[in-house]
């Protein structure tokens, strides 16, 4: 008889994200998004930030400033065309030593030798994006939009 292994479920709240005003005198907008804390590490540095869990994205992305300016991640591929909701753009691929997903202060999963895209041009990418190539390969994800929650199982 085969025993069933129970998978741990992590109930996570959406995190608030502030969009700066576009015109003087306007108030900033506050959104609640399925963001998760992550820590990205190179061979010598690490940084904590947040990442959007994006069910519509095939690939994962890291802001260029984090990947190159802070972590100095090695570029493994250059000038790859990518198409997203904002249109077509060029990306490089970098390799991080690891990325760790964090709920509260508890590490829940680590990816080693993580390859991710970084946009070539400075575009507005205020957080990392975890697409189907990363988090969706290890977790069943349920978005509870009305409750501003998601479940990783």
C-alpha positions in Angstrom: 0.0 0.0 0.0 1.3 3.4 -0.9 1.3 6.1 1.7 0.2 9.6 0.8 2.6 12.3 1.6 0.8 15.4 2.7 2.2 18.6 1.2 2.5 21.6 3.3 0.3 24.5 2.5 1.5 28.1 3.0 -1.3 30.7 3.3 0.1 34.1 2.3 -1.5 37.5 2.4 -1.2 39.9 -0.6 1.3 42.7 0.2 0.6 46.3 -0.4 2.3 48.1 -3.2 2.3 51.8 -3.7 2.2 53.4 -7.1 3.6 56.9 -7.1 1.4 59.7 -8.4 1.9 60.5 -12.1 1.0 64.2 -11.7 1.7 66.7 -9.0 -1.0 66.9 -6.4 -2.3 63.4 -7.1 -2.3 60.9 -4.3 -0.3 57.6 -4.6 -2.4 54.5 -5.3 -2.2 51.5 -3.1 -2.7 48.0 -4.6 -2.7 44.6 -2.9 -0.8 42.1 -5.0 0.3 38.5 -4.7 3.8 39.4 -3.6 6.2 37.1 -1.7 9.4 37.9 0.0 12.5 36.5 -1.6 16.2 36.5 -1.0 18.5 36.4 -4.1 22.1 35.5 -3.7 25.2 35.7 -5.9 28.5 34.1 -5.0 29.4 37.1 -2.8 26.3 39.1 -2.0 22.6 38.6 -1.2 19.6 40.9 -1.1 16.0 40.6 0.2 13.2 42.0 -1.9 9.7 41.1 -3.0 8.5 39.2 -6.1 5.1 39.2 -7.9 3.7 35.7 -8.4 2.5 36.1 -12.0 0.4 33.3 -13.4 0.3 35.1 -16.8 4.1 35.2 -17.2 5.9 32.3 -18.7 9.3 33.6 -17.5 10.7 35.1 -14.3 12.3 38.5 -14.2 14.7 40.4 -11.9 15.1 44.2 -11.9 18.4 45.1 -13.7 19.6 47.2 -10.7 19.4 44.2 -8.4 20.9 41.6 -10.8 23.8 43.7 -12.1 24.4 46.7 -9.8 24.0 45.0 -6.5 24.5 41.3 -7.0 26.8 41.5 -10.0 25.3 38.3 -11.5 27.0 36.8 -14.5 25.2 37.2 -17.8 24.8 33.9 -19.5 22.9 34.9 -22.6 22.5 38.4 -24.3 19.9 40.2 -26.3 17.0 37.7 -26.3 13.7 39.0 -27.5 10.8 38.6 -25.0 7.2 39.5 -25.5 5.0 40.6 -22.5 2.0 42.6 -21.7 4.0 45.7 -22.3 5.1 44.6 -25.8 8.3 43.2 -27.1 11.7 44.0 -25.5 15.2 42.6 -25.2 16.5 40.8 -22.2 19.7 39.2 -20.9 19.7 36.1 -18.8 21.6 36.0 -15.6 22.5 33.2 -13.2 22.0 33.6 -9.4 23.5 31.2 -7.0 20.1 30.8 -5.4 16.8 32.4 -4.7 14.8 31.6 -1.5 11.1 32.1 -1.1 10.2 33.4 2.4 6.9 33.5 4.3 7.3 35.9 7.2 10.8 35.0 8.3 10.6 31.3 7.4 12.4 30.1 4.2 9.9 27.8 2.4 11.8 26.9 -0.8 15.2 27.5 -2.3 16.1 27.3 -6.0 19.8 26.8 -6.7 21.5 28.0 -9.9 18.5 30.1 -10.8 18.4 31.5 -14.3 16.2 34.6 -14.9 15.6 37.3 -17.4 16.6 41.0 -16.9 15.3 43.7 -19.2 18.1 45.3 -21.3 16.4 48.8 -21.3 15.6 50.6 -18.1 11.9 49.8 -17.8 9.6 50.2 -14.8 10.1 46.8 -13.0 9.6 47.7 -9.4 9.8 44.1 -8.1 11.0 40.7 -9.3 8.5 38.5 -11.2 8.1 34.8 -10.6 6.5 33.2 -13.6 5.6 29.7 -14.6 9.3 28.7 -15.0 10.0 29.1 -11.3 7.4 28.9 -8.6 4.6 27.2 -10.6 6.9 24.2 -11.2 7.1 23.4 -7.5 3.8 24.6 -6.1 0.1 24.4 -6.7 -1.0 28.0 -6.4 -4.5 29.1 -5.5 -5.3 32.8 -5.8 -8.1 34.0 -3.4 -8.4 37.4 -5.0 -11.4 38.5 -2.9 -9.6 37.7 0.3 -6.2 39.2 -0.9 -4.6 35.9 -0.2 -2.8 33.1 -2.1 -2.0 29.5 -1.1 1.2 27.7 -2.0 0.9 23.9 -1.7 
